[in-house]
Amino acid sequence: MEKMYSTREVAEMLRIHESTVYRATWRGDLKPHRAGKQLRFTQAQLDLWIRQNAATPRKMPRLSEIGTG
């Protein structure tokens, strides 16, 4: 059986706030297993969510591209 993680453990592993984990669950982005009132997440679920929500690097403008006034 695959290890299950609590909401707190997920937040600590991903270095995000617990409310972010709950928000992702409420939106349906992250699908937990329920154990009574507790939410549990598998590593596979977390890996999929991370891949789907990975931030893409933004191109920062060079100073020469920004007008100086």
PEFENWO-V794977 format. One record per backbone hydrogen bond with DSSP energy under -1.0 kcal/mol. CO is the residue of the C=O (numbers start at 1). NH is the residue of the N-H. Records with the same first field share a line. If there is no record, write none. Layout:
# PEFENWO-V794977
CO = NH ; NH
This chain:
# PEFENWO-V794977
5 = 41
6 = 10
7 = 11
8 = 12
9 = 13
10 = 14
11 = 16
17 = 20 ; 21
18 = 22
19 = 23
20 = 24
21 = 25
22 = 26
23 = 27
24 = 29 ; 30
33 = 40
35 = 38
38 = 35
40 = 33
41 = 5
42 = 46
43 = 47
44 = 48
45 = 49
46 = 50
47 = 51
48 = 52
49 = 53
62 = 65
